[in-house]
Amino acid sequence: MIDDWAALGVLEEAAVSRGHTTAHDAVAALAGTETAAVYRLAEGSPDPGCAAVAVWVTPAGGHDRPVLARLLGDGIDPSCDGLWERCLVLGSAPRYCVLAGETPAGASATRLPSGWSAATVERAPLWRG
C-alpha cells in the first residue's frame, strides 16, 4: 500500500534505477502478453465522464514531450477531455491515452508523426451505479 501519488512516483523511479534493473526486468518478463498501466493526467480534465472515445497512442522513439502534449491535446475540450501519459506499466501498454468526446485533430492518423500508431476505441460504461 502507498500513501499518495508522490509515493508512487518514488516507486516508479526506484523500479528502474541503478541496482534494480535486473530484478525489474525479471519481474517484467513474467508479464508475458498481459498488460496493465497507471496513467497520470498530462493535460485537460481528470473526469472521463463525458469522453465517448479513448484514443491509445504509441509514439516512435525520439519524440519531444512538450510538442507531443500540444499535438495530442490539439482539438480536446479541456473542460471535459483529457490527455493521459503512462507512468507505470506491466507489459506493453500504449504510452498515451486521449479520453475525449471524439477523436481530437491532433491524434488523427493524418497528423501523427511517422512511425506512430493510434487506436480509437468507443467507450461504454460497464456499470452506472
N, C-alpha and C positions, 0 to 999 in steps of 0.2 A: 504494500500500500504506500502511496505517496501523499504528501500533504497538499501540494498545489502544483500549478503549471511550472513554476520555477524549479521544483524538484524534478519534474520530468525532463526539463532541459539539462539538468546536471547528469541524469542517467543517459540522455541522448549523447552528450559529449563524451562521457566515460566509456560508453559501449564500443566506440571505435578509436579510442585514444591509445597511445603507445603503451604496450604491455597487455592490452586486452584484445588485440586484433585476432590472435589465434583462437581464443575462446569465442569471440563474436562470430568468426567465420564458421566454426564448428557447429554452433547453435543454428546459424542461418542455413547451413546445409541440411539440417533436419526439417526445414520447412517444406522441402520438396516442391510441389506445384501449388501449394496453398499460399494465399496472400492475405495480408491484413496491414493496415497502416493507421497511424494517427496523423491527422491533418490539422494545421493551425491556420487561422484566418489571416490572409495577407492584405486583403482589401475588400471593402464593401460591408454588407450586413452579416452578422453572425446567425441570423434567424433564417433557416432554409424553408420556412413555411410556405412562401409563395413561389418557390422555384419549381417549375414544371419539368426542367431537364437538368441532367448532370452531364457535363462535358469533361471527360477524362483525357488529360493531355500529357503526352510523353515527349519531352524535348530531346533533340540530338545533343551531343556533348558540346561544351563551349558556349553556352548561352549566357547572355548578360542579364543578370537578375533585375535591375531597375527597368530595363527596356521590356523585359518579359512581363512585369506587372502591368505596364501600360498597354502592351499588346493584348494580353488575355483579358484585361479589365476594360478594354475598349468596347463600348456598347452595353455594359451592365448598368443596371439601375442600382446605385449604391445604397438606396434605402431598402432594397429587397433582395438583390442578388449578391453573391459573394465569391471571391477568388480564394481558394484554399490551397496551401502548399504542404506537401508531405514532409513530416519531420522525423517520424519513426516508422520503420517498415519491417514486416516479416514476409519474406518472399519478394516477389517482383510486382510492386504496385505502381500505378501511374504517379508521376511527380506532382501534377496539379489537378485540381477539380474546380470547375466553374459551376456553381449552382445558380441557375437563372430561369427567368420566365420563358426564354427562348435562347437558342444558340447565339451568343454575342458575336458581333462582327469580327472582333479580334481573335476568336477561336475557330473561325471558319476555315475550311481546308484551303481556300484560296489565299488566306492571309498568313497562315502558319509558315515559318521558315522551312527550308528544305531539310528533309530528314525527320521532321517532327510528325507525330501522329495524334489524332484526336478521335474519340469515340463518343457520340452523343447517345444518351440513354434517357428515355422518358421516365420520370419519377412517378410512382404511385404509392399512396400511403398503404402500409400493411395493417395499420390499426389507427382508428380515430379517437380512441379512449375518451 
